Amino acid sequence: MPTDSGVWEGFLIMAIRVNKRNKTIMDKIPTIVKSEFKFRNLVLAGVMAGLLSVSEPGKKQHHFHRRPAKFEQNGDIGYEQYWHLDREDGLFVPRLTTLFSNSSATAAKLTFINNVQIAHAPLKELNESSQRTAKMRTALDVTKMLQLREYGDATLHAAMATFTIPNCNKGGLNDAVSEMSKLISKLLKALKDGTNNHNGLQLYDYNGNPVPFIGGLMTIEITINQVKLHDMDSNGLFHPHVHLVLLTLDDIDEDDARDRLFNYWQTLNSNYVLSPKAFGLEHAYSDSSDAADDAAIVAEATKYAAKPGIYKVLPTIKNTNTMKQYDQFALETFCELFKCIKGRQLKRSYGLLLDAIGFINWVNNGVSVPYTGKNPMHPDNEKVSILSALTAGKFNDDGVKIHVPDIMTKLYTIKPTGGYQAQSLSDDELVYANSLLLEGATWQMPDNIKWPKGPKADTYRWLLEHFTFVQPGIGGLVGQTEEWLKSLDRRLNYVQTHVFDPDERLDKTIKLRRQVDDVRRLLNVLKIAESIDGSDATVITTHDYHSLYREISLMQLMDAHHAQLTRDSNR
């Protein structure tokens, strides 16, 4: 339950999103759970085999069941991370307790999950990718506003290119990824020079006119050739590649751009003969305010460096002293991948998108505003994160879409034997499950914000001045919820008139109607609270369900370890 300061205590809230047609959370969880088990097992085995190192201990030292084979000053995993992994003997308990979800089961918040916090662990990646989804959707709206400010037009144009190199051999992944990253940076510099200096890589529209490159998003992804893995063939085992979203001021001639980008990429990779069939370029965005959401671009921001399913096909290592030849090969493959992606900058933003993400980070880290509390010892200013307020509100430009957040209306209980039970949340639970959204939606910009230094101050001020925040009080939340319903109605109308594939139209219609039902449920609850407490009320009272969910989580965890709970009658 939120404390008085609005901070959730005692358990982890994790948002998950599914964008693929006909996929739900329950389709995604089994792969994540199995991959998490394999990931933890392979990290532990890698440490025991001396393929992965553990950071040297600080002042606090622990007793290990399995002492690491190798300590280093900056190890592949942290000292505390390994201790938690070792303490459970690498065990991952795949028993999620309960989760809140929307009616279509395409988004959810887990109330508890066992997360070891090791970089690129599937559950950690899942959590971080969901956070990036929310940030990137807002960042795209900010990008359009920056484009409006600089070029007088907020229409976003995007294409997504995939750059590849020949598969690299076992033992050569790190060098291949490092070189590929350098070459992509050269390509991006050429695109910027083409726009700014007219002497680099230039893109054109269908009439042969130059189209300025105004921003981009680069993501490195690595896959393993499963046939090579199965045959223990080191040649061409890894497939590193780059996904690059290109933001331009107008639509580009994609056939022409495909040839230009591929030829430039081939020039940079002169030591290889690249195949045009391994290069792709496609339209990546629809800017209609009533069209589908920003999933195409957002998917690139939330992409995994290594998809969780990659771990699922690897073996479980029970004893590193008695490994078979295939187990040794697979473990070495995993450890090389793990060491390559750990600590590496796998996502980079450019141009207006980089500026937008800088703004998002600023509002998320906290806007410095005058302190209005009564503590005489408190500094004059305090930092307030307003990311939730930007997520719930909108820029006051008609060209920017309203993103309707997912409202949690269902409670799913995962059975230890498989399957799940679902039930609708009561009105009280619905407020509890969506309290972070309700608490963070309203904010009023004070007159004396402490702005960052330099030209960013003018830009950030302009952005906030052009943003419409949800009005404070329950009445403001009611008004914003009604705006969300209008937006969903417009999207439903667009789907009915512009989506011609019958299966796709039916799938989107069902999901949108369920989202409409969820938003209406929240609206009804808010109107009841408004009728009781008034439009200006800033507090909605709900029961504290936190202890119940924590108790369920603890009991299932104890059960998995065959432990019993006993009470001390003397306490």
N, C-alpha and C positions, 0 to 999 in steps of 0.2 A: 504493500500500500504506500502511496506517496507520503512522505513526511510533510511537515508544515512548510519546508523549503522547496517542496516539489521534487525531491530526490527519491528515487526508488531504492529501497534497501533490501538486502537479504537474498535476492535471487536475480538471475540474469533474464533480461528481456531480449529476445532475438527475433528479428523480423525476417521472414522468408518470402520469396516471391517466385511464382511460376508464370512464365509468359507463353509457353508453347500450347498449342491448341489441344484441348481435351486432357491436359495434364493438371493434376492437383498436387497439393502438398503431400498427400499420402503416397503418391507415385514417386515422389522425390526422396522422401525420408529413408526408405530401405537402402538405396545406393549410398547415400551419405553415411549412414550408420555402418554399413559393411566396410566402406572405404576408410572410415575413421579407425575402425578396429585394425585393419591392415596397416594403416599409416603408423599407428602407435607401436604395433608389433615390430615393424621394420625399423623404426627409429631406435627402439630398444636393442634390437639385434645388431644394428649398425654400430652402436656404441660398444656393445660387447665384443664385436669383431674387430674393433679398432678402426673402422671405416669412417666413423663420426666421432668428433671430440666433444668434451664437455668443458664449459668455462671453469676456470680455477675457482675454488671456493673463496668467499670473502671471510668476514669475521665469524659468521654463523656457519657451522659445519654440521653435516648430517651423517648418520650411519646408513650405509647402503646395503641392500640385500645383494645387489650385483654391482660391485665396484667398477666404475668406468675403466676401460682399457687405456684411455688417453685423456689427459687434462691439457688444456691450452689456455693462454691468457684470454683470448676471444674465441671460445669454442663454437662448434656448429649449433649446439643448443645450450641454453642457460643452465646454471648449476641447480637452481630451484626447479626449473622445468623437468630436468632429469630426475631429481629426487621424487617429485610427485609421480612421474612415470614409473620409476623403480619401486616406489612404495606400493603401488597397485600391481606390480609384476607385469606391467604392460597391459593390464586388463582394461578394456573399455566396456562399460555396462550399457548395452544398447537399449535402455529402457527410458524413453522419454515419458514424462509423467502426464502433464496436461498442456494443451496449447489453446490459445484463443485464435479464432479464424473468422474470415468473412464467409458469407453464405455459399460462395462458389468454391471455397477451399483452395483459392489460388494465392492467398497471402495469410500469414499467421505470425503470432508472437508466442514463442516457447516460454513457459514459466520456469523451466529448469532444464539444464543440460550439462553434462559432464564435459568440460572444455579445458584441455591442458595448456592452451595458449601458446603452443609451439607454432612457429611461423609456417604457414601454408597447410596446417592441419585442416581437413575438410570442414569440420564444424566451425573452426575459426574463420576460414575463408567464407563459409556460408553467412556468418554473422557480418563480416566486413563487406561482403558484396551487397548485402541488403542495405547497409548504411550508405554505400556508394550510390545505390540506385536512387535513394531519396535525394542525396546531394546533387547528383548529376541532372535529375529532372529540373531542379531549381536552377542549377548552373546553366542549363540550356536556355531557360527563360531570361536569365541575366545576360547571356551571350546575345540574345536577340535585342535586348534593350541597349547593350553597348554598341551593337551594329546600328541600331536606330540613331543613337547619339552621334556616331562617327560618320555614318553614310546616309542617314535619312531614311532608312528602310529596315524594318524588323523581320523581313521574310528570310527564313533560314534555308540554305541550300546545302545539301550534304551528299557525299558519295563515300562508299567504303571500299578500300583496296586491300588486297591480301598479297603480301610480298613473301616469297619463299626462296630458299637456297636448297641445294641438294642435301639430303639427309647426311648427318655427321656421324662419325664412328664413335663407338664406346671409348671413353677416355678423352674425347675432343669436344665435348659439349660446351664447356665453359668458354673456350677460345672461340668457338663458332658463334655463340650468343653475343660475346663481347664485340666481335667483328661486325656482326649483323646490326647491332645497336649503333655502332659508329657510322655505318653506311646509311642507316635510316636518318640519322642526324644530318648527314651531308645532303640527303635527298630533301629533307625539310628545309634546310638552309637554301637549297637551290630554288625551291618553291617560293620562299620569302623573297629571295633576290629577284626572281622573275616578276614578282608583283611590285617590289619597291624600286628596283634598279633596271628592270627590263633586260637583264643579262644572265638569267639563270634558267630554270625550268618554268615555262609558261603554259598555262591551260587556256583553252578557248571555248567559246560557245558554238552553237550550230551554224552561226553566220560568219565564223572565223574571227570574231572579236575577242581580244584578251579578257579573261575573267580573273579578277584578283583573288588570291588565296588569303583568307582572313583568319584561319585557325585550324586546329586539328587535334586529334586524340590518337595516340599510339599505344598499342598493347602487344607485348610479347607473349606468345603461347608456345608450349613445348608438348609434343606427344611422343609416345613410344610405339615403334612398329611392332605390333604384337606377334607377327609371323617371325621376325628376326629374334624377338625375345624368346619365343617358344623353341626356336632352333639354336639358341645360344650363338647367334651370329652377330659379331661385333660391328660388322660393316653396315653403315647406314642405319644404325639402331634408333637414333633420335631424329625427330623432325621439328626443328625450331622454325617458327614463322612469325610474321608481324601482321597485325590488323591495324589499318590506318584509316581513320575517319577524316575526310577532307571537307572543311567548311569553306565555301566560296560565296562570292557576292551575287552570283547568278548561276543558273544551271549550266553545267559544262557539257560539251559534246563527248559523251562517254566513250564512243568508239575511238575518237581521236585521242582522248586523254589516256585510254588504255594503252594505245601504242606508244605514246610519249613517255608515260610512267614506266612501262616495261623496258623500253629501250634505254632509259636513263638508269634503271636498276641493273640492267645487263652491263652497261658501261662501268658502273661501280663494282660489279662482280666480274671483272674481266678474266679472272682465273677459272671461272665456271662457264659452261654452256647451259644457259637456263632455258627452260621450256615455256613458251607463252601459255600453254595449257595449265601451268601451275601458278598462273597469275590471274587474279580476278579483280573486277571493278564493277560496282553496281550502285544504283540509286539507294540512298539510305534514309530518306526522310520525307514525310508528307507534312506540309506546313498548314494544311487546312485546320481551322480551329475546331472543326467537328469530326476530324478524322481520328484514326487510331492514335494512341498515345506515342510517346517518344521511345518506345521499347527498342527500336532498331539501333539508335545511337546509345541509349542507356545500356543495352546488352554489352556493348564494347567496353564500357567503363567498368562493368561488374564481372567481366570475363575472368576466369581462373587462369593463373599461370600454368597450372597443370590440372586438368579436369579431375574431379574426385574419382570418376570411374576408372582412371588410369591405375589407381592403387588396388582396385578390386580384383584385377586379374593377376596380381602378384601373389606369391606363395606366403603362407604363414610359417615363420621360422621359430621352431620350438627350442632348438639347441644349436648354438653357433659352432659348437665343437664337433658336431656330427652332421654337418650340412652335406647334402648331395651336391653334385656339380651344378645342377640347374638352380638350386637354392642359392648357391654362392654367386652365380652369374646374375640372378635376379636381384639379390641384395646389393651387389655392387652397382647395378643399374639404378636402383632406387636412390642409393646414397649419392651417386653422381648427380642425379636430377635434383635432389634435395639441396646439395651444396651449391649447385649452380643458381637456383632461384632464390636462395636465402639471402636476404639483405640487398638484393639487386633491385634497381629501379626498373620495374617492368611496365609501368604506365607513365606516359608523359603527355602533357597538354601544351598547346602552342597557341599563340596569337590571342584573339578575343576570348577563346575558351579558357586559356591560362589565366587571363585577367579575371574572368568570371569566377573561376575556382578560387582565386585569391580572395575575392570578395566573400564568397561562401565560407571560406575558412575563417575570415575575419569575424563574420557574424556568428559563426559556430563557436569560435574560441572565446567570444565575449566582447560586446560593445561596451566601452567604458562610459558609464553614465553617472550622474550625481547620486550619492547615497541618500536615501530618503528614510532610512530606519531611525531607531531611537537610541542605538548603542553609541555612547559618546566616544568610545575607543576605536570605532570603525573609521577607516580612511574616508576622505571626502568623496572618492569615486569607487564604484564597484563594477565588475564585469558581468554582463548579462547576455547569455546566449539567446539569439532571436531566430535561430534556424527554423524552429517549429512554426514561428509566426510567418516566416517567408514561405514555408511549405503550405500553410493553410490559406494564405492570402493570395494576392495577384498584383501584377504590375498594371497600372491604370492605362494600358494601351490596348485597344481592341484586337490587335494582332497577336496578343499573347494568350495562350490557352489557359483555362482554369484546370489545374490538376486536382481531381477529386481523390482524397486519401481513402484507403481501405478502412472500413469501419468493422471492428470485430464484433460479431453477433452470435458466434457459436463457440461451444466448448468441446474440444475433442480430448478423450481419454484413451491413451494408447494401451492396449492390453499386452502384458508380458508375453503371452503366447502368440501374438500377432493379431492384426486387425485393430479396430478401434470402435469406440462408442461416441456418438455425437448428440449434443443437446443444445437447445437454444438458451442463450443467456437471459437471465431475468433483467428487468430494467436497471436494477441496482448493480448487477454484475456488468452490464453493458457500459455504464458510466465508469466503473472501475477499470475495465479492460481498455477503454479509450481515454483514460484520464490524462496521459501524457499529451495527447493531441489537444484536449480541451484546455489543459493548463497553459500550453505554450502557444496557443493560437493568437492571443490578444497581446498587443504591445502598442504603446504610444511613443512616438519619437520625441525625446526631450529637446529643448532648445540648445543645450550646451553639452553635446556629445564631445568626447575627447577623440578627435579624428586622427588617423595616421598621418605621418609627415609626408610631404611631397605632393605630386599631382594626384596620388590615390585619393587624397582627401576630397577634392572636387568631384571625382568620379563616384566615390562611395556616397557622398552627400546627394548627388544627383539621382543615384539609384534609389536611395531611401525616400527621397522626396517624390519619386514617381511610383511608389509602391502603396497599395491600399491594404492596410492591415485590418484584421477583423476588429470591429469595435468592441471595447471592453464591456464585460457584463454578459449575462445569459442571453439578453436580447441580441447582442452582437453575434453570438454563436448561432442563434436561431436564424438570423439574417444570412450568415455565411452558408449555413446548411441548406437554406432555400436556394442560394446561388448554385450550390453543387448539384441540386436536383435539376435546375434549369440546364446546366451544362450537360448532364447525363441525358436529358431529353433531346438536346441538340445532337448528341452523339448517336443516340438511337435512331433519330431521323436520318442522319448521314449514312449509317450502316444500311438502313432499309433502301436507300436510294442510290448508293454508290458502290456497295459491295455486291458483286454479281455472282460470285461462287456461292451456291446454295449452302454447302456445308460450313463454309467460313462465316457466311451471314448468320446462319442459325447459331453457331457457337458464340459469336460476338453478341448477338441479341440476347441469348440466355444469360451470359455473364453480366451484361449491362443491366438487364432487368433485375438480376439478383443484387447488383450493386445499388440500384435504385431502392429496392426493398430495404437494404441495410441502412442507407442514408435516411430513409423515411422513418425507420425505427428510432434512429438517433434523434431525428427532428421531433418525433412525438415525445420522447423522454425529456428533451430540452424544453419543449413547450409546457409540459407538466410542471417542471421545475420553475419556469418563468411565471406560470399562473400562481404558484405558491409563494415564491420569494421575490418576484418582481424582476423587471428587465435589467435593472442596474445591479442585481446581486452578482457577486464575483465568486461565490462558493457554492458548490453542489455537494451535499453530504452523501457519502456512501459507506457501507460496511467495509471493514478491513478483512479482505479475503487472503491477504498475503500469508498469514500463518498457516492457513489450511493448505495452500498449495505447497508451501515449504515442507509441511509435515508429510504430505503425500510423497514428495520427492525423496525425503530422508528414508521413509519406510521402504520404498522400492529399492533404494540403493543398499540398505541393510539386508534386505531379502536376497539381493543378488550375491551378497557376500556370505550368505547363510548366518547372519548375525541376529541376535535377539536383543530387544530393548527391555531393560529392567529398571525399576524405580527404586530409589533409596528412600526407605520409609523414615529415615532419621533426618532427612533434609526438609 
